[in-house]
Amino acid sequence: MVAVARYTRTAMVLHWLVAVLIVVNVLLGLFADDVPDSLVRRAIDTHKSIGITVLGLALLRLLWRLAHRPPPLPASYARPERGLAHGAHIALYALIFALPISGWIHDSAYKNAAATPLLLFGVIPWPRLGWIMAMPPAEKAALHSQWFAIHVWLGYALYALVALHVLGALKHQLFDRDKALARMLPGV
Ligand code: HEM
């Protein structure tokens, strides 16, 4: 049997933790306004809290990645596939930073931000971006809607890249049979 080169346990834990939190956060972002009125505020605040948590985990992931070489891709991967896989991985790294940062900028430009402090999971105070809060109201309102549009479009880019990433992994697992999933699945 051919041995499969695998990621470290830390890389696996960070990968799946970020993946699960992002799925939950996309659902909260898309459906927060559809929950009963009494829960809307809590759903949006939880979305913000999970988003900031993802930003922290993304930083840890990047530091871990810079300090550890990932296992080489299996020899069966064709050259264009290697390029596509690397490109998708770099773009996914960029998005796990860009999505929370764009949300944070959007939220900092909220007109009542000063009167409604951001508490992560209702407990940990988290700062808004002071230079945005200090802007004149009209500029802040424009920034608030521009950065929401950017947040939404980054979400669309995320859906497309996650689909490519998952389909690529499944193609290798099911059709090429090169055990792609075992590289990132703990215990397999
Ligand atoms: C993992 C990080 C994040 C992801 C994947 C994410 C994703 C999304 C998505 C998909 C939406 C719905 C967009 C649409 O209507 O198409 C959304 C809405 C929103 N996001 Fe994020 N977001 C993240 C982080 C953040 C952060 C850190 C903040 C603020 C601190 C934030 C603030 C918001 C707000 C205020 C909304 C509008 C919610 C509503 O009014 O219904 N997001 N987000």
py3Dmol code that shows the C-alpha trace and the ligand (Angstrom):
import py3Dmol

protein = """\
ATOM      1  CA  MET A   1       0.000   0.000   0.000  1.00  0.00           C
ATOM      2  CA  VAL A   2       1.300   3.516  -0.859  1.00  0.00           C
ATOM      3  CA  ALA A   3       1.785   5.762   2.230  1.00  0.00           C
ATOM      4  CA  VAL A   4      -0.047   9.122   2.079  1.00  0.00           C
ATOM      5  CA  ALA A   5       1.853  12.271   3.100  1.00  0.00           C
ATOM      6  CA  ARG A   6      -0.345  13.987   5.704  1.00  0.00           C
ATOM      7  CA  TYR A   7      -0.677  17.414   7.286  1.00  0.00           C
ATOM      8  CA  THR A   8       0.281  17.787  10.967  1.00  0.00           C
ATOM      9  CA  ARG A   9      -2.442  17.369  13.594  1.00  0.00           C
ATOM     10  CA  THR A  10      -2.364  21.119  14.376  1.00  0.00           C
ATOM     11  CA  ALA A  11      -2.866  21.971  10.700  1.00  0.00           C
ATOM     12  CA  MET A  12      -5.831  19.548  10.559  1.00  0.00           C
ATOM     13  CA  VAL A  13      -7.459  20.978  13.692  1.00  0.00           C
ATOM     14  CA  LEU A  14      -7.083  24.558  12.436  1.00  0.00           C
ATOM     15  CA  HIS A  15      -8.345  23.621   8.963  1.00  0.00           C
ATOM     16  CA  TRP A  16     -11.554  21.939  10.181  1.00  0.00           C
ATOM     17  CA  LEU A  17     -12.230  24.449  12.948  1.00  0.00           C
ATOM     18  CA  VAL A  18     -12.031  27.357  10.494  1.00  0.00           C
ATOM     19  CA  ALA A  19     -14.114  25.421   7.918  1.00  0.00           C
ATOM     20  CA  VAL A  20     -16.936  24.708  10.419  1.00  0.00           C
ATOM     21  CA  LEU A  21     -16.942  28.269  11.806  1.00  0.00           C
ATOM     22  CA  ILE A  22     -17.101  29.704   8.293  1.00  0.00           C
ATOM     23  CA  VAL A  23     -20.072  27.510   7.332  1.00  0.00           C
ATOM     24  CA  VAL A  24     -21.920  28.550  10.525  1.00  0.00           C
ATOM     25  CA  ASN A  25     -21.055  32.205   9.876  1.00  0.00           C
ATOM     26  CA  VAL A  26     -22.235  32.155   6.263  1.00  0.00           C
ATOM     27  CA  LEU A  27     -25.576  30.709   7.443  1.00  0.00           C
ATOM     28  CA  LEU A  28     -25.847  33.336  10.203  1.00  0.00           C
ATOM     29  CA  GLY A  29     -24.923  36.129   7.749  1.00  0.00           C
ATOM     30  CA  LEU A  30     -27.489  34.988   5.187  1.00  0.00           C
ATOM     31  CA  PHE A  31     -30.368  34.171   7.541  1.00  0.00           C
ATOM     32  CA  ALA A  32     -29.888  36.430  10.595  1.00  0.00           C
ATOM     33  CA  ASP A  33     -32.675  38.719   9.394  1.00  0.00           C
ATOM     34  CA  ASP A  34     -35.106  35.799   8.982  1.00  0.00           C
ATOM     35  CA  VAL A  35     -35.046  34.558  12.597  1.00  0.00           C
ATOM     36  CA  PRO A  36     -37.749  35.763  15.065  1.00  0.00           C
ATOM     37  CA  ASP A  37     -37.330  39.476  15.930  1.00  0.00           C
ATOM     38  CA  SER A  38     -36.255  38.726  19.503  1.00  0.00           C
ATOM     39  CA  LEU A  39     -33.247  36.727  18.186  1.00  0.00           C
ATOM     40  CA  VAL A  40     -32.058  38.927  15.280  1.00  0.00           C
ATOM     41  CA  ARG A  41     -29.696  41.029  17.412  1.00  0.00           C
ATOM     42  CA  ARG A  42     -28.175  37.935  19.010  1.00  0.00           C
ATOM     43  CA  ALA A  43     -27.741  36.210  15.615  1.00  0.00           C
ATOM     44  CA  ILE A  44     -25.911  39.233  14.127  1.00  0.00           C
ATOM     45  CA  ASP A  45     -23.735  39.659  17.247  1.00  0.00           C
ATOM     46  CA  THR A  46     -22.841  35.949  17.141  1.00  0.00           C
ATOM     47  CA  HIS A  47     -21.958  36.358  13.447  1.00  0.00           C
ATOM     48  CA  LYS A  48     -19.568  39.192  14.352  1.00  0.00           C
ATOM     49  CA  SER A  49     -18.059  37.207  17.256  1.00  0.00           C
ATOM     50  CA  ILE A  50     -17.444  34.108  15.136  1.00  0.00           C
ATOM     51  CA  GLY A  51     -16.007  36.302  12.357  1.00  0.00           C
ATOM     52  CA  ILE A  52     -13.442  37.891  14.688  1.00  0.00           C
ATOM     53  CA  THR A  53     -12.602  34.407  16.054  1.00  0.00           C
ATOM     54  CA  VAL A  54     -11.980  33.262  12.456  1.00  0.00           C
ATOM     55  CA  LEU A  55      -9.643  36.235  11.976  1.00  0.00           C
ATOM     56  CA  GLY A  56      -7.591  35.136  15.017  1.00  0.00           C
ATOM     57  CA  LEU A  57      -7.526  31.506  13.842  1.00  0.00           C
ATOM     58  CA  ALA A  58      -6.580  32.629  10.316  1.00  0.00           C
ATOM     59  CA  LEU A  59      -3.569  34.429  11.779  1.00  0.00           C
ATOM     60  CA  LEU A  60      -2.574  31.275  13.707  1.00  0.00           C
ATOM     61  CA  ARG A  61      -3.008  29.196  10.540  1.00  0.00           C
ATOM     62  CA  LEU A  62      -0.842  31.526   8.514  1.00  0.00           C
ATOM     63  CA  LEU A  63       1.917  31.548  11.155  1.00  0.00           C
ATOM     64  CA  TRP A  64       1.741  27.751  11.364  1.00  0.00           C
ATOM     65  CA  ARG A  65       1.863  27.468   7.595  1.00  0.00           C
ATOM     66  CA  LEU A  66       4.899  29.768   7.353  1.00  0.00           C
ATOM     67  CA  ALA A  67       6.756  27.644   9.909  1.00  0.00           C
ATOM     68  CA  HIS A  68       5.813  24.214   8.459  1.00  0.00           C
ATOM     69  CA  ARG A  69       6.120  22.905   4.916  1.00  0.00           C
ATOM     70  CA  PRO A  70       2.896  21.193   3.817  1.00  0.00           C
ATOM     71  CA  PRO A  71       3.182  17.578   2.621  1.00  0.00           C
ATOM     72  CA  PRO A  72       3.975  17.475  -1.116  1.00  0.00           C
ATOM     73  CA  LEU A  73       1.043  16.924  -3.494  1.00  0.00           C
ATOM     74  CA  PRO A  74       0.796  13.310  -4.749  1.00  0.00           C
ATOM     75  CA  ALA A  75       2.848  12.635  -7.911  1.00  0.00           C
ATOM     76  CA  SER A  76      -0.393  11.739  -9.743  1.00  0.00           C
ATOM     77  CA  TYR A  77      -1.477  15.443  -9.842  1.00  0.00           C
ATOM     78  CA  ALA A  78      -1.087  16.886 -13.360  1.00  0.00           C
ATOM     79  CA  ARG A  79       0.844  20.180 -13.715  1.00  0.00           C
ATOM     80  CA  PRO A  80      -2.227  22.405 -14.349  1.00  0.00           C
ATOM     81  CA  GLU A  81      -3.976  20.762 -11.384  1.00  0.00           C
ATOM     82  CA  ARG A  82      -1.052  21.649  -9.116  1.00  0.00           C
ATOM     83  CA  GLY A  83      -1.247  25.274 -10.259  1.00  0.00           C
ATOM     84  CA  LEU A  84      -5.019  25.345  -9.717  1.00  0.00           C
ATOM     85  CA  ALA A  85      -4.753  23.762  -6.248  1.00  0.00           C
ATOM     86  CA  HIS A  86      -2.030  26.223  -5.132  1.00  0.00           C
ATOM     87  CA  GLY A  87      -3.946  29.183  -6.583  1.00  0.00           C
ATOM     88  CA  ALA A  88      -7.154  28.139  -4.794  1.00  0.00           C
ATOM     89  CA  HIS A  89      -5.290  27.666  -1.495  1.00  0.00           C
ATOM     90  CA  ILE A  90      -3.709  31.134  -1.679  1.00  0.00           C
ATOM     91  CA  ALA A  91      -7.081  32.702  -2.564  1.00  0.00           C
ATOM     92  CA  LEU A  92      -8.771  30.845   0.344  1.00  0.00           C
ATOM     93  CA  TYR A  93      -6.110  32.155   2.755  1.00  0.00           C
ATOM     94  CA  ALA A  94      -6.719  35.672   1.428  1.00  0.00           C
ATOM     95  CA  LEU A  95     -10.500  35.290   1.921  1.00  0.00           C
ATOM     96  CA  ILE A  96     -10.340  34.039   5.513  1.00  0.00           C
ATOM     97  CA  PHE A  97      -8.622  37.357   6.286  1.00  0.00           C
ATOM     98  CA  ALA A  98     -10.555  39.589   3.900  1.00  0.00           C
ATOM     99  CA  LEU A  99     -14.061  38.477   4.962  1.00  0.00           C
ATOM    100  CA  PRO A 100     -13.702  39.277   8.678  1.00  0.00           C
ATOM    101  CA  ILE A 101     -11.726  42.476   7.989  1.00  0.00           C
ATOM    102  CA  SER A 102     -14.354  43.750   5.525  1.00  0.00           C
ATOM    103  CA  GLY A 103     -17.103  42.934   8.078  1.00  0.00           C
ATOM    104  CA  TRP A 104     -15.152  44.747  10.785  1.00  0.00           C
ATOM    105  CA  ILE A 105     -14.732  47.870   8.607  1.00  0.00           C
ATOM    106  CA  HIS A 106     -18.445  47.770   7.673  1.00  0.00           C
ATOM    107  CA  ASP A 107     -19.418  47.425  11.340  1.00  0.00           C
ATOM    108  CA  SER A 108     -17.047  50.206  12.469  1.00  0.00           C
ATOM    109  CA  ALA A 109     -18.804  52.578  10.051  1.00  0.00           C
ATOM    110  CA  TYR A 110     -22.235  51.865  11.647  1.00  0.00           C
ATOM    111  CA  LYS A 111     -23.703  55.226  12.695  1.00  0.00           C
ATOM    112  CA  ASN A 112     -24.545  54.061  16.245  1.00  0.00           C
ATOM    113  CA  ALA A 113     -21.307  52.119  16.774  1.00  0.00           C
ATOM    114  CA  ALA A 114     -20.167  54.368  19.642  1.00  0.00           C
ATOM    115  CA  ALA A 115     -23.437  53.772  21.554  1.00  0.00           C
ATOM    116  CA  THR A 116     -23.460  49.983  20.996  1.00  0.00           C
ATOM    117  CA  PRO A 117     -20.074  48.508  21.992  1.00  0.00           C
ATOM    118  CA  LEU A 118     -19.096  45.208  20.384  1.00  0.00           C
ATOM    119  CA  LEU A 119     -18.844  42.357  22.932  1.00  0.00           C
ATOM    120  CA  LEU A 120     -17.555  39.058  21.546  1.00  0.00           C
ATOM    121  CA  PHE A 121     -20.014  36.312  22.565  1.00  0.00           C
ATOM    122  CA  GLY A 122     -21.581  38.901  24.885  1.00  0.00           C
ATOM    123  CA  VAL A 123     -18.470  38.891  27.116  1.00  0.00           C
ATOM    124  CA  ILE A 124     -15.169  40.111  25.596  1.00  0.00           C
ATOM    125  CA  PRO A 125     -15.004  43.799  24.577  1.00  0.00           C
ATOM    126  CA  TRP A 126     -13.715  44.165  21.009  1.00  0.00           C
ATOM    127  CA  PRO A 127     -12.709  47.564  19.561  1.00  0.00           C
ATOM    128  CA  ARG A 128     -14.187  49.178  16.450  1.00  0.00           C
ATOM    129  CA  LEU A 129     -11.711  50.915  14.110  1.00  0.00           C
ATOM    130  CA  GLY A 130     -11.297  54.383  15.684  1.00  0.00           C
ATOM    131  CA  TRP A 131     -10.275  56.233  12.508  1.00  0.00           C
ATOM    132  CA  ILE A 132     -13.521  55.124  10.856  1.00  0.00           C
ATOM    133  CA  MET A 133     -15.697  55.990  13.867  1.00  0.00           C
ATOM    134  CA  ALA A 134     -14.175  59.486  13.861  1.00  0.00           C
ATOM    135  CA  MET A 135     -15.248  60.209  10.241  1.00  0.00           C
ATOM    136  CA  PRO A 136     -17.988  62.741   9.420  1.00  0.00           C
ATOM    137  CA  PRO A 137     -21.455  61.038   9.338  1.00  0.00           C
ATOM    138  CA  ALA A 138     -21.979  61.292   5.549  1.00  0.00           C
ATOM    139  CA  GLU A 139     -18.578  59.733   4.785  1.00  0.00           C
ATOM    140  CA  LYS A 140     -19.235  57.029   7.360  1.00  0.00           C
ATOM    141  CA  ALA A 141     -22.634  56.200   5.841  1.00  0.00           C
ATOM    142  CA  ALA A 142     -21.046  55.832   2.376  1.00  0.00           C
ATOM    143  CA  LEU A 143     -18.280  53.624   3.772  1.00  0.00           C
ATOM    144  CA  HIS A 144     -20.862  51.528   5.651  1.00  0.00           C
ATOM    145  CA  SER A 145     -22.705  50.595   2.458  1.00  0.00           C
ATOM    146  CA  GLN A 146     -19.589  50.262   0.254  1.00  0.00           C
ATOM    147  CA  TRP A 147     -17.976  47.831   2.676  1.00  0.00           C
ATOM    148  CA  PHE A 148     -21.166  45.832   3.048  1.00  0.00           C
ATOM    149  CA  ALA A 149     -21.172  45.386  -0.748  1.00  0.00           C
ATOM    150  CA  ILE A 150     -17.512  44.301  -0.574  1.00  0.00           C
ATOM    151  CA  HIS A 151     -18.355  41.863   2.261  1.00  0.00           C
ATOM    152  CA  VAL A 152     -21.173  40.351   0.159  1.00  0.00           C
ATOM    153  CA  TRP A 153     -18.948  40.000  -2.946  1.00  0.00           C
ATOM    154  CA  LEU A 154     -16.166  38.402  -0.935  1.00  0.00           C
ATOM    155  CA  GLY A 155     -18.848  35.955   0.244  1.00  0.00           C
ATOM    156  CA  TYR A 156     -19.635  35.077  -3.420  1.00  0.00           C
ATOM    157  CA  ALA A 157     -15.915  34.537  -4.099  1.00  0.00           C
ATOM    158  CA  LEU A 158     -15.799  32.277  -1.020  1.00  0.00           C
ATOM    159  CA  TYR A 159     -18.723  30.126  -2.257  1.00  0.00           C
ATOM    160  CA  ALA A 160     -17.033  29.665  -5.673  1.00  0.00           C
ATOM    161  CA  LEU A 161     -13.618  28.810  -4.217  1.00  0.00           C
ATOM    162  CA  VAL A 162     -14.954  26.462  -1.551  1.00  0.00           C
ATOM    163  CA  ALA A 163     -16.928  24.633  -4.280  1.00  0.00           C
ATOM    164  CA  LEU A 164     -13.757  24.322  -6.409  1.00  0.00           C
ATOM    165  CA  HIS A 165     -11.735  23.165  -3.393  1.00  0.00           C
ATOM    166  CA  VAL A 166     -14.299  20.513  -2.334  1.00  0.00           C
ATOM    167  CA  LEU A 167     -14.896  19.268  -5.899  1.00  0.00           C
ATOM    168  CA  GLY A 168     -11.117  19.017  -6.448  1.00  0.00           C
ATOM    169  CA  ALA A 169     -10.674  16.974  -3.257  1.00  0.00           C
ATOM    170  CA  LEU A 170     -13.613  14.682  -4.188  1.00  0.00           C
ATOM    171  CA  LYS A 171     -12.328  14.187  -7.752  1.00  0.00           C
ATOM    172  CA  HIS A 172      -8.989  13.000  -6.365  1.00  0.00           C
ATOM    173  CA  GLN A 173     -10.576  10.854  -3.704  1.00  0.00           C
ATOM    174  CA  LEU A 174     -13.274   9.198  -5.846  1.00  0.00           C
ATOM    175  CA  PHE A 175     -11.963   9.179  -9.438  1.00  0.00           C
ATOM    176  CA  ASP A 176      -8.157   9.340  -9.213  1.00  0.00           C
ATOM    177  CA  ARG A 177      -8.190   7.299  -5.996  1.00  0.00           C
ATOM    178  CA  ASP A 178      -5.103   9.026  -4.609  1.00  0.00           C
ATOM    179  CA  LYS A 179      -6.494   9.316  -1.041  1.00  0.00           C
ATOM    180  CA  ALA A 180      -6.579  13.119  -1.076  1.00  0.00           C
ATOM    181  CA  LEU A 181      -8.905  13.292   1.959  1.00  0.00           C
ATOM    182  CA  ALA A 182      -6.564  11.244   4.177  1.00  0.00           C
ATOM    183  CA  ARG A 183      -4.031  14.104   3.883  1.00  0.00           C
ATOM    184  CA  MET A 184      -6.310  16.402   5.920  1.00  0.00           C
ATOM    185  CA  LEU A 185      -8.662  14.042   7.849  1.00  0.00           C
ATOM    186  CA  PRO A 186      -7.596  13.204  11.417  1.00  0.00           C
ATOM    187  CA  GLY A 187      -7.581   9.500  12.274  1.00  0.00           C
ATOM    188  CA  VAL A 188      -7.903   8.195   8.679  1.00  0.00           C
TER     189      VAL A 188
END
"""
ligand_1 = """\
43
HEM
C -15.615 34.217 8.751
C -15.847 35.492 8.574
C -17.097 36.012 7.952
C -17.875 35.459 6.959
C -17.643 34.144 6.198
C -18.991 36.367 6.739
C -19.999 36.180 5.802
C -21.136 36.951 5.689
C -22.222 36.697 4.778
C -22.285 35.541 3.763
C -23.157 37.651 4.975
C -24.487 37.794 4.217
C -24.219 38.619 2.975
C -25.407 38.608 2.024
O -26.452 39.133 2.408
O -25.229 38.057 0.909
C -22.689 38.536 6.035
C -23.399 39.630 6.578
C -22.916 40.459 7.589
N -21.663 40.422 8.181
Fe -20.275 38.974 7.882
N -18.880 37.434 7.613
C -17.743 37.273 8.369
C -17.255 38.119 9.354
C -17.883 39.283 9.807
C -17.380 40.174 10.847
C -16.044 39.984 11.596
C -18.286 41.176 10.999
C -18.273 42.361 11.929
C -17.475 42.530 12.975
C -19.373 40.928 10.061
C -20.497 41.722 9.922
C -21.581 41.433 9.114
C -22.845 42.154 9.149
C -23.198 43.342 10.061
C -23.687 41.530 8.201
C -25.144 41.898 7.896
C -26.014 40.988 8.768
C -27.467 41.366 8.625
O -27.782 42.532 8.839
O -28.251 40.476 8.300
N -19.094 39.782 9.362
N -21.453 38.087 6.438
"""
view = py3Dmol.view(width=600, height=400)
view.addModel(protein, "pdb")
view.setStyle({"model": 0}, {"cartoon": {"style": "trace"}})
view.addModel(ligand_1, "xyz")
view.setStyle({"model": 1}, {"stick": {}})
view.zoomTo()
view.show()
